[in-house]
Amino acid sequence: MATLFLPLIQTKLNIFELSPLKGDVRYPAQAQFSISDWFSSKYQEEKETYLNSMFGFRSTCVRVNNQIAYSFFKKANANGVIIGKDNYLYEESYLNSYNGSDFLGQDSINHTLNRLKYLTDTLKKLNKQLIVVFAAGKASFYPEYIPDSYLKSNVDNTNYKALSIGAKNIGLNVIDFNAWFVKNKSISKYPLYPKHGIHWSQYGMALAADSIIKMIAKIRGINMSTISYNEVVIQKAYDTDSDIGDGMNLLFDLKGFDMAYPKVIINNEGKDKPNVLVISDSFYWGIYNFGISNCFANPHFWYYNKQVYPESATNELLTDNLNIGDEILKNDVIIIMATEATLKSIGWGFIEKAESHFKGNLVNKKEKLITIEKINSWKEYIKKDASWMENIKLSASRKSISIDSALTLDAIWQAQQEK
């Protein structure tokens, strides 16, 4: 009886201090009583959801359950997490990108490359530069630990291969960290990628930040800040070097190798500071937190082209509320960065909006804009419908175009009708 009452006692008195669950954990709000909600059962349902998520020792119970699933069944009770060989952790989206499951098709890749080339040339006329950065991906870096079920014998095309080759062929300013990390994997002084994290190591981030600054200095012909470190601490992986492992919320810590944590020093004295805008996924966060912004005059980071930083750190500011033309004119350099899992949505609508702005086709009412994300969403939906795909193939044959082009046309039409 005492055992049964322990959760209730902990809920009311909070006797034991328990570690909260890590990762993207969302707790429901306390149900607010009202007569109408009572008779509609809404109050009871919300109250039940709240109690099921907030009872005493829940975090401990979750960890015990997750540990059992991991230790006995090699299962990760975390969204999208896949346990690889030797207990290396991956996110499924990276594996799907590595084996080409999310390949957009060469036509779609060519459209993106053409837009990037147009923006590069247009910005150059304004004495501005566009840099495309391919962040390192864990699946490419550790293919030897990928589960056999996610490996394909013949992978002809992936978004990364098509975009990286195409970008270099048409002369874009490119930094390919994915290729560089793989090339230096065996000779790097410190680990470039962790075992239980999804992002590049903090040591790898420091190298990436240094390379980005040098690229900007080279193409702008300026003398920029330098990044160095006078001390490297070797210790157990933490923070982003263990973000997947922490998000699994296990009872016991995972065993991995030690990681390197450089004490970064930025020399700004007498250096040029350009205005820089970065549109990126979460791979820029580590570099941003290192203090690379101190090397820029008016730094801005558009997280997935949605939230604007540093403003959103105190009061959320969305890119939808900004004038894209004004923002482009404010900056000397624009960086678009994505890793292999997010390349299918590179720019997250920025590329299309910027092109439309310069071509004078920008529709001011945002509800009329059809983003590449929406088109890709429809394409994925159509692919799951066998009958629909058969019609797509017939249409492609009649029009003498590729299946991917016919699929894209249908997706655009659906997105337009949805609007």
Sequence and secondary structure as in RCSB ss.txt:
>XXXX:A:sequence
MATLFLPLIQTKLNIFELSPLKGDVRYPAQAQFSISDWFSSKYQEEKETYLNSMFGFRSTCVRVNNQIAYSFFKK
ANANGVIIGKDNYLYEESYLNSYNGSDFLGQDSINHTLNRLKYLTDTLKKLNKQLIVVFAAGKASFYPEYIPDSY
LKSNVDNTNYKALSIGAKNIGLNVIDFNAWFVKNKSISKYPLYPKHGIHWSQYGMALAADSIIKMIAKIRGINMS
TISYNEVVIQKAYDTDSDIGDGMNLLFDLKGFDMAYPKVIINNEGKDKPNVLVISDSFYWGIYNFGISNCFANPH
FWYYNKQVYPESATNELLTDNLNIGDEILKNDVIIIMATEATLKSIGWGFIEKAESHFKGNLVNKKEKLITIEKI
NSWKEYIKKDASWMENIKLSASRKSISIDSALTLDAIWQAQQEK
>XXXX:A:secstr
 HHHHHHHHHHHH  S      SS          HHHHHHTHHHHHHHHHHHHHSTTHHHHHHHHHHHHHHHH  
  STTEEE GGG EEEHHHHHHHTTTT   HHHHHHHHHHHHHHHHHHHHTT EEEEEE   HHHH GGGS GGG
  S     HHHHHHHHHHHTT EEEEHHHHHHHTTTT SS SS SS SS  HHHHHHHHHHHHHHHHHHHT    
EEEEEEEEEES  GGGGHHHHHT  SS      EEEEEEEEE TT     EEEEE THHHHHHHHTGGGGSSS E
EEETTTEEETGGGTS  BGGGS HHHHHHH SEEEEEE TTTGGGTTTTHHHHHHHHHHT   SSGGG   HHHH
HHHHHHHHT HHHHHHHHHHHHHHT  HHHHHHHHHHHHHHHH 
